[in-house]
Amino acid sequence: MRHRHQLNFDRKDIRASFLDPSSRSVVKKIEIRTNPITYRTCRIALSRIDEAEAGTETLPPPPPHAFKSDDCPFCNHHVFSETPQLQSDSFSGGRLVINESILFPNLFPYGSFSAVSLFDNAHYVEIGFAKPSTYMDSFKNSIQYLKQVMTIDPKAVYTAITQNHLPSAGGSLVHPHLQINADREPSNHQRFLMQRSEHYFKAHNSFLFSDYLKYEKSEGSRYIGNTGDWEWLAAFAPEGFFELWAILPGVTSLQELNDENLMNLSTGIINAQKLYRSLNRNGYNLGLLCVEDNGSYMELRMVMVVRSNYAPWVRNDHTGFEVMLGEMATFIPPEETAAIARPIWADSDTPDL
């Protein structure tokens, strides 16, 4: 189907034919979808939809070090003595604190301005059980940090807030935290999305993600629901398993977000965690990218994807197909992901501020 603003939600079927072990002729369908935003393709191997994935029969137990906080540098009894401090001439006190959220520099930085924002006093928080208020405070802390960064280096406009939940998602510590990055140099995704959003706006006088959302809400099969102004949907052409998007239409700066926006976003994140928990998955990545420039047309979009479970003998979610061919191969149509997710969003309430 073609959207009025030339956003093409293209899909095509290909087939593989062979003889099964009993010599019967078999035809298997694979669906190839093209992401209307990035033009990247993904493959949905529909023949594997009912496959029993090892390690997901039940939710795996917590990591073996989940209840061993003695050596954790992020826990309260260590955090002020074992974590680095922000430059005192730019940040008074060396760290930023909002309730349970403590923000400090990343000891192993990935950019010019790289920080960690804790969002719970507990050493380990089970997926789906975090409090939205603790996420909100951590986001507030992150945005406060990024605002100060802009006064130090106004050209460090390429910002990101990410999360790696458990080692299977790249997390080095189980203590719950966000990573914050700001740089003069864009990442590949930021560079592409900034250029794509600008070209789209100049060609159609409308925002790229807003038009994507309008199509998905009218089509309906992948739309999940909303938490306040944040609109949640399953990605049309997923680049990860059970990929979810949250779009905030018309908003292009993290600095525009207020407490209500952040609480609504946090509520949606917990909803997503509950969805992943219901599927017996315990690891995920989260990302919110932004270009803090007055001329940016890149609206805010949160992306969440499940990763392989953190458990013994679990198969990784990326194979040679993803790593070497650069194309995601998943098993579950996003329409099914949305159908499973909708009841969770319908039953959720945003906590009072």
N, C-alpha and C positions, 0 to 999 in steps of 0.2 A: 504494500500500500504506500501511496505517496502523500506526504504531508504538504499542506499548502505552502510551506516555506522550504520545500525541497529537501526535507530530512527523509532519507530513504531507509526504511526498516526492511532491508532486503534479506531474504532467506532462500536457499535453494537446497534441493535434496540430491544426494548422490547415493549410489547403491553398490554394494560389494556382493558378488555372487561366488559361491563355492559349494563343494560337497561336504556335508557334515560327516562325522565319523561312521555313520551307518550308510553313507553313500547317497543320501537324499540331497536333492538340490535345495539350496538355501539362499535367500536374498536378504541382506541386512541394510537398513536405511541409516544414513548419516546426514544430519542437517547442518548446513554451513550458514552462519548468520554474519552479517556485516554491521559493525557498530556504527550508528549514524553520526556519532560524534568524532570518533577517531579513524573510521574506515577500516579498522583492524577486523579480521575475521576470527571466528571461533567455531569449533566443531562440537556438536552434541551427538555423542554416540548412543543413540536411543536403545540399541540392543543391550546396553549395560544398565538400563534404568532399574532393573530388579536385582541387580547383583548385590550380594551380601558383602559389604566391605569389611575387611578384618578390623577389629578393634572398635566397631560402632554398634555392636549388639546391645551394649549398655554404656552408660557414661563411664569413662575410665576413672579410676580413683585419683585423688590429688597427687601431685608430684611427691617423690619421697622426701624432698626438703621443704615441703609446704608448711610444716609446723616446726621448723628449725630456724628460729629467728636470731639466734645468738650471734651469727656471723654476718647478718644482713646489714649493709651500710645504710639502707633506707629506713630501717626501723627506728622508732623514737629514741631508744637508748644509744644509738650510734649516729643518727643523721647529722647532728650539729658538730660532731667531731671528725667524722670520716667522709664527709662530702665536701667538694670544693665550694668556693664562694665567688659571687659575682664581683667584678671590679668595683671597689669601694667608691671611686670617683664618679661612677655612673649609677650605682645602686647602693643606697644606704642600707647598712645592716648585712650586706653580703648575700642575703637570700630573701625571697619574697614569700610571705606567709598569709594565706587566707583560710581560716579555720583549719581543717585537716590537711590542706594542700600546702606543701613546701616546695618551692622552686629553687633550683641551683644549677650551675653549669654542668654540662655533660663532661665527665672526666675523659671520655673518648669521643671528641667532637667530630661531626660530619660536615661542618660548615663554619663560617666566621662567627656566627651566633648560634650556639647549640646548647640546649638546656633540657632538664628533666623536671617534670612537675608531678609530685606524688599526689594521689587522690584518696588515700585511705590510711588510717593508722594501722590497720591489720596487715600482717605480713603476707597473708594469702587470702584472696577473696574468690570464692567459687563463681564460675561463669553464671550470670543471671541473677546474682545476689548483691551486687553493688548498689549503693544508695544513689539515686539520681542527684541528690544535693552534693555529694562528694565529687561527682563528675563535674557538676556545674562550677564548684569552687576551683577545681583544677583547670577548667577552661578559662575561667576569669583570671586566674593567675597567669596562664599562658598568654592571654591577650594583653594583660597588663605589662608583661615582659616584652612582648613584641612592640607595644606602643613606645616603651622606653628605648628599645633598640632603634626605632625610627628617628628618635632625637639624636642618637649617637651617630648613626649612619643612615641618612635619608634615602640612600640608594639600595639599601638592603631590603628590597620590596618583595622578594620571592620567599614567602613564608609557608610553613607547613606544620601541622599538628598531627602526630601519628601515634599508634599504639601497637605493640607486639605482645599478644597475650599468650604466655607460656613459650618454652624453648622451641616448640615446633613452628611457631610463628616468628622466630628470631629473637625472642626475649632472652636476655642474659640473666635477669633476676625475676622471681615470681612476684615480688612486692609490686602492687599495682601502681603504674605510672604512665604518663604520656611523655613523648619526645617532642621538642619544639625546635624548629630550625628557621633561620632567616639568613639570606645571603644576597649579594649582588648578582650572583650567577644563578640562573634558573636551572632546575632539573629538566630532564627531557619532557616529562609530563607537563610541567608548568610552561615551558617554552611553547610546546605544541598547542595546549589549551588556550593560552593567551592569544596566540596568533589566530587560531581557529575562531575563537569567540569574537575577536575584533573584525575579522573578515566577514563573518556571518552577520554581525550587527550592521556593518556598513552596506552590505548587500541587501538586507531585508528590513532594517530599522526595527529589529526586535532581538531579544536576548536568546542565545542558543539553547541554554538549559531550560529556559521558560517555555520555548516552543517544543522542545523534547517532552517536557512534562505535560503540556497541553495535549499532545498527541496521545501519550500514554494514558492520561486520565479519560480521554474520549474512547480509546480502544478498550481499556479496562482490564485486560487479562493479566497484566503484570503490575497494575497499581495495587498497593497494599493499604494505604491509609495515611493519616497525618498525625503528627504531634505538634499542635499549634500550627505555625506557619510552615513548618518543615514537612515536605511531602515525600513519602517513602514508596519505593517501587523496587521490583526485581529487575536487574539489568537485562536488556533485550539480548545482548551478545556478551555473555559473562566472560570475564578473564580470570575468574576464580570460582570455586564451588560456592553455591548459594550466595552469589554476589548481590548486595543490596545497595541502593543509592538513596540518599536523602538530599533533596534540593530545596534551597531557600530562594524562591523566585525574586529577581530584581535586586538582590543584595550582593554586592561585590567586595565588601571589606569586612574583615573580622571586627574592626573597630566599631562597626554599626550595631553589633549584637548587644542586647541588653540581658538582664537576668532572666526575663521570661523566655527569650529566644534560647538561651543556654540551658535552661531547665527543660524546655521542650525537646531540644536536641538530646540531652542526657536521658530523658525518658525513652526516646526512640532507640537509643543505644542499648539500654537495658532490655527493651522489647526484642531487639535483634539477638541479644545474648540469650534470652529465653527461647527464641526460635532455635538457635544453634544447640542449646542444651536439650531441647525436645528431640533433636535429631542425633543426640548422643555425641556431639562434637564439643571439644573443650578448648580449641585454639582458634584464634582469628587475628586478622590485621584490620586496622582502622586508619583512614586518612582523610584529612581536611586540608586542601590546598588553597592558597590565595595569592593574588598579586596586589600588594597594597599600593596601588597607583591610582590617582584620580581619573586617569584615562582608561582604566581596565574595564572590560566588558565580561570578564570571567566571573560568573555568579558562584556563590558558595555551594559546594556539593560534598557531602560526606559519603565515603565509600567504605563498605565493610565486606570482607570475604572470609570464609572458613578456611582454615589450614588443616593439614593432617593432624590427627589426634596426637597429643603427647602421651604415648603409651608404648610399651614394648611391642616390637614386631609389626608396627603399623606402616603401611605403604605411604610414601610421600605423595603429595598432591600434584607435584610437578615431575613429569617424565621427560624423556628425550624429545618428545613432541613439543612440549612447551619450551624447554631450554634451548634446543637446537633448531627447531623450526619456527619458534616465535609465535605459536598459535595455541590457544588454550583448547584442550579437549576435555569436556565435562560430560556428565551423564544425565543430569536432571534439567528438563526444560524450565526456563524461568517462570513460565506460567504456573507450573506446579509449585515452585518456591513461593510465589505470591499467594497461591491458594492456601498453603500451609500457614503462612505468616498472618493473613488477614484476621483470624480470630484473636491473635495475641494483641494486635493493635486495637481491635474493637473493644477488648476488655480492659485496656490500660487507662489509667487516670494519671494526669500530671499532678505531682505533689504541689501543695500550696507553697509559695515562697515565704 
